[in-house]
Amino acid sequence: MSSTVSIEIPREVIHATRMTPQELKQELAVHLFQQGKLSFGKACEMAGMTAWAFQQLLGSREIPVHYHLEDYEADLAALKEQGRL
């Protein structure tokens, strides 16, 4: 079951950034991903973007995607379990 948490941001702050609430969510997702606080998948979800679009956003900012051997092995196991490999 999915649930959300709301964060109150004063309208003046949003106005000062000249960003939409969606753009702020994307910025937060990028920052948390870059800091290692969110996985790539969760950052995509938070940003409301496809993996491809999020990866392009990271690339445009020269932010490397953290994808280690353990991540690859976990993805490979998941694909085998789903019968997709």
One Martini backbone bead per residue (centre of mass of N, CA, C, O) as a GRO file, in nm:
protein
   85
    1MET     BB    1   0.094   0.038   0.025
    2SER     BB    2   0.052   0.366  -0.059
    3SER     BB    3   0.210   0.668   0.061
    4THR     BB    4   0.209   1.003   0.186
    5VAL     BB    5   0.401   1.309   0.237
    6SER     BB    6   0.372   1.628   0.354
    7ILE     BB    7   0.520   1.945   0.258
    8GLU     BB    8   0.568   2.260   0.375
    9ILE     BB    9   0.579   2.540   0.146
   10PRO     BB   10   0.618   2.844   0.106
   11ARG     BB   11   0.512   3.040  -0.145
   12GLU     BB   12   0.761   3.233  -0.140
   13VAL     BB   13   0.969   3.014  -0.198
   14ILE     BB   14   0.863   2.919  -0.467
   15HIS     BB   15   0.879   3.197  -0.597
   16ALA     BB   16   1.190   3.243  -0.552
   17THR     BB   17   1.276   2.990  -0.736
   18ARG     BB   18   1.105   2.961  -1.002
   19MET     BB   19   0.932   2.699  -0.930
   20THR     BB   20   0.782   2.417  -0.936
   21PRO     BB   21   0.684   2.161  -0.749
   22GLN     BB   22   0.802   1.949  -0.947
   23GLU     BB   23   1.087   2.070  -0.962
   24LEU     BB   24   1.147   2.038  -0.661
   25LYS     BB   25   1.124   1.731  -0.656
   26GLN     BB   26   1.356   1.683  -0.854
   27GLU     BB   27   1.577   1.822  -0.691
   28LEU     BB   28   1.552   1.642  -0.444
   29ALA     BB   29   1.607   1.375  -0.586
   30VAL     BB   30   1.887   1.444  -0.690
   31HIS     BB   31   2.019   1.509  -0.421
   32LEU     BB   32   1.961   1.237  -0.276
   33PHE     BB   33   2.108   1.066  -0.481
   34GLN     BB   34   2.389   1.206  -0.469
   35GLN     BB   35   2.402   1.138  -0.144
   36GLY     BB   36   2.280   0.832  -0.108
   37LYS     BB   37   1.964   0.835   0.002
   38LEU     BB   38   1.878   0.734  -0.290
   39SER     BB   39   1.777   0.548  -0.516
   40PHE     BB   40   1.718   0.543  -0.838
   41GLY     BB   41   1.421   0.443  -0.827
   42LYS     BB   42   1.324   0.641  -0.602
   43ALA     BB   43   1.403   0.900  -0.750
   44CYS     BB   44   1.218   0.863  -0.990
   45GLU     BB   45   0.959   0.850  -0.829
   46MET     BB   46   0.984   1.129  -0.695
   47ALA     BB   47   1.019   1.288  -0.978
   48GLY     BB   48   0.825   1.162  -1.199
   49MET     BB   49   1.018   0.965  -1.369
   50THR     BB   50   1.182   0.809  -1.583
   51ALA     BB   51   1.470   0.650  -1.607
   52TRP     BB   52   1.565   0.789  -1.865
   53ALA     BB   53   1.508   1.086  -1.782
   54PHE     BB   54   1.678   1.082  -1.523
   55GLN     BB   55   1.945   1.005  -1.657
   56GLN     BB   56   1.957   1.257  -1.835
   57LEU     BB   57   1.962   1.460  -1.606
   58LEU     BB   58   2.220   1.361  -1.477
   59GLY     BB   59   2.399   1.391  -1.730
   60SER     BB   60   2.357   1.704  -1.764
   61ARG     BB   61   2.511   1.722  -1.459
   62GLU     BB   62   2.735   1.508  -1.413
   63ILE     BB   63   2.590   1.258  -1.267
   64PRO     BB   64   2.652   0.972  -1.137
   65VAL     BB   65   2.572   0.640  -1.149
   66HIS     BB   66   2.507   0.420  -0.892
   67TYR     BB   67   2.659   0.108  -1.001
   68HIS     BB   68   2.709  -0.187  -0.864
   69LEU     BB   69   2.768  -0.514  -0.843
   70GLU     BB   70   2.535  -0.565  -0.644
   71ASP     BB   71   2.318  -0.441  -0.822
   72TYR     BB   72   2.349  -0.626  -1.062
   73GLU     BB   73   2.298  -0.893  -0.912
   74ALA     BB   74   2.013  -0.817  -0.815
   75ASP     BB   75   1.892  -0.769  -1.096
   76LEU     BB   76   1.952  -1.047  -1.213
   77ALA     BB   77   1.789  -1.210  -1.005
   78ALA     BB   78   1.517  -1.072  -1.064
   79LEU     BB   79   1.498  -1.153  -1.363
   80LYS     BB   80   1.509  -1.457  -1.317
   81GLU     BB   81   1.259  -1.473  -1.128
   82GLN     BB   82   1.070  -1.343  -1.368
   83GLY     BB   83   1.166  -1.470  -1.651
   84ARG     BB   84   1.358  -1.239  -1.819
   85LEU     BB   85   1.640  -1.447  -1.854
   0.00000   0.00000   0.00000
